[in-house]
Amino acid sequence: MSQVSKWAGPLTVILLVASLAALGYYQFIYMPIANAEVEVPQEWLEPPEESIIEIIIGSVNQDQEENYVPREITVKLGINNRVIWKNIDTIIHTVSADSGAEEEFEEEAGRANFLDPDGGEFSFTFTMPGEYFYHCEPHPWMRGTVIVLEPEA
């Protein structure tokens, strides 16, 4: 009997046990953690106040310094984290998330194209702290930032 055939049976068993252990870890430990949904408090989903950002008249003018007003806004989760962009300009604009933004904001803001002139709106309720950068697709000089803070303990 050769050395290879002498170890073939035990090595097969060891390999099988190791494979099953790895599969069990992946299925019962890794996947539940990776797929766990983040619990978002109800007060974050329905804040008592809204924050308004206006796209003002003349924003299409590249020399105009104010476009999204305010250009940078700070909101607090559970207080005023629902942001509404209102287009009061006379032409179409967008609220498009910069690449690398939090996935849900990037997805929703991508669908916001286009905000109709004279009153078109887009709203988004932020549920994660961080800085969110956005711009207008047809007018890339129009840029803004939403800073989302955790509620005070």
ABEGO torsion letter per residue (X at the ends): XBAAAAAAAAAAAAAAAAAAAAAAAAAAAAAAAAABBBBBBAAAABBABBBBBBBBBGAABAABABABOBABBBBBBGAAABBBBBBABABBBBBBBBBGBBAAAAAAAAAAOBBBBGGBBBBBBBABBEBBBBBBAABAABBBBBBBBBBBX
